[in-house]
Amino acid sequence: MDKLALLIPFFLLIAMSEWWFTRKSQPGRFTKENTLLNICIGAIDRIASLATFSLFLFVLQLTYDKFRLWTPEITWYHWILAYIAADFVSYWYHRFSHRIALLWCGHVTHHSSDHFNLTNGFRTSPFQGLYRIPFWIILAVLGFSPAVLLTTFIISGLYDFFLHTENFPKVRWLEWVLVTPSLHKVHHGKNEVYIDKNYGSTFVIWDRMFGTFQDETVPVSYGILSPDYRDGDPVDAIVHHYRYVWTLMSRAVSWKSKLKVLVMPPDWIPEDMKDAEGLSIEHLCEPDRKKHLYAAVLYAASAIGIIALLICESQVSLLQFSLYAGFFLTAMIAATRIFNHRASLRLRRNELLRNLFFAGVFSGTFFVPGAGHGHLLYGIALSLIFAAWSFNLKEPVTVSVD
C-alpha cells in the first residue's frame, strides 16, 4: 500500500474547503474548469512519478554509496542542515528552470494557470521530476543520505503546497525569513515587475541574498506571457512549450542556433530563424448538457479509480496497473477537455474508439495467465458502459477559436 497516496483525499478536501469558504466572498477565485484541469494534471504527474521516482531513488542511492565526500553523524542539527541545503539547491533549480528553455519546458505547466489557489499545488509536469535529479544528487555527494533527503523533500513539498493560496494574511516580519503565500503569489504573477522573482521554496533569504526578491506591490495577474497558449487541455499544458522549442529549433538555420534554443532563456529567439508561419484556426466542440453529464461521471469514476489504484499499487500486477492507469488517465483527460471546451469535433467517435480499445485490451489480457481475472472484469465493465454511453452522444456544435 502506498501510504503517501492515502494523503491525496486529504489534500483534495483541503482544496475543496478553500473553494467552499471563498465561493461567495471571492467567486472568481476558483472555476470548475480550472480546478478539474489542475487535478487532472496532478493525476498524470502522480502516475508518471512512480517511474521517475524509482529512477530518482536509484540515482540518489548510487551517488550516495559511490561518490559521497563524507559520512556525517545523524544528529538533530544534521536534519536542519539537510533542510537548509535542500532549500538552497531548490532555489537554484527553480531559478535555472525559469532561465533555461529546456528546464522551463518542464516547469511552465505549474505557471500556465490564470488562477491561483491550492489546486495549483497539484499542477506539476511529470518531466519536472526528471530535471530535478541532477540538482538533488549534489546533496547526496555532500553526505546527506537518501532517507534524510526524502523526508526533507516531503516536508518541503507540504510547505510548498500551502503557499498556493490567497487566503493567508500578509505577515511582514515573517517575510524576512520565510516564503509566504503573498510572496509566492508574486512568483506566479506575469506582471512585468514580478517576472522571475521570489524563487525560494521555504526560505526567502536566498532571494534577498541573490537579488531576486520582490514584495507584493500591485495586484497580481496570473498565468504566462505566451500569446499562443490557451489553458484548458491537460496534455497541451504539459507539452506546449516543448512544441514551441521544437518549432524554434526547426526554423533556426545553424546548428549553433538550434542548440542555443535549449539553453537560452525561454523568450530568446534565434537571429537566423526562418519566417514564422501563421497560426491555424482551432475547431473545438461546444459541449451540451448531456456531454457535461457524461464528462462529470467519467471524471468522477477516473478520479476514484486513480486514487484506489495508487493506494493499492502493491496489490496489483504491473500489467494490471498499466492498463488501469492508461484507462483512467485517458478518461480523465477526455473529461477535462469537455469541461474546458477543448474536446475535438470527433468527440463521439474518439470516445467510442477509446472505450472500445480498452474493452478489447482488458478482454484480451483476461486470457493471459496470472493476469488477475477478477480485477480485469471491472475494467471490461467500465469501458463497455462508457462505450455504450458515448455512442449515444450527439454530434457536437462547431466553435472556431483564432
C-alpha angles and dihedrals in degrees: 000000000000102000093191089057088062087068093061095084088047093056091044089052092051092049092048089048089057089052092048095052094045101038094099103029095043107019095170095055093088132028125189092232096051094043094052090045093053093049091048092052088049091053091052090049093047094052093044092047091066087072098036092046091054089052090047092052092048094050092043094051093044092050092047093048097045108026111027113129095216143351110239125198113260103243134150092266090049088064091050091049090049092054094047092046092048091049091050092051090044090056092056094042089051093047093049089048089063096044103041115066097216092052090044088058088066096041104041091080089071091053104040096084115103090208129069120211140114093287087069085074088068093051103096130135116237088227092063091072090057094050092052095059097082089051097046095050088065086071092053090052088054090058103262108140122231091246092055093044095049091052089048093050092050093052092046091048091052091051091048092052093059092051090074098084139091092205097087119092120240110260107189098188090053091052092068088074112011136050108245130193089259092056092044090051086061090054090056094049123108092201110124092243091054101046113122096359136131102021095167120120103197106346121053092195091092091059091048092048097047101039101253099109119121127174121217103264106150133028110285121244108202131213136047132300097237106121093201097057122093117182119232111081115084094206092048090049089058102040107025096097091048087058090049092051091047090052091052092048093048092050096044111098104209126056089231091060092044092055093042089059088069098051104030123087115288093254095053116119123197112246092221096051118137119242113288118244122237121267117258124231114258116224112208139178120251103212121223128208094276092052090049090053091048090049093048094053092042092050094046093048091048094048092050090045094051093048091048090046093052093047093048095038094124092050098060131062122254089250093053092045093050093049095048093042090053093047097046096042095049089046093051091047091051092049092047091052091052093051091047094048090245099116119125123255085245091060095131094049094042094050093046091051093044093052094043090049092056092042087056094045093048090047093048092048089052089079095050110108112250094009093128106251096200093057093046093056089069091055093048092049095046095047093048092048092052091042090057091046094048090050088064095051114115124240110274131249115249120243122179121209120192 
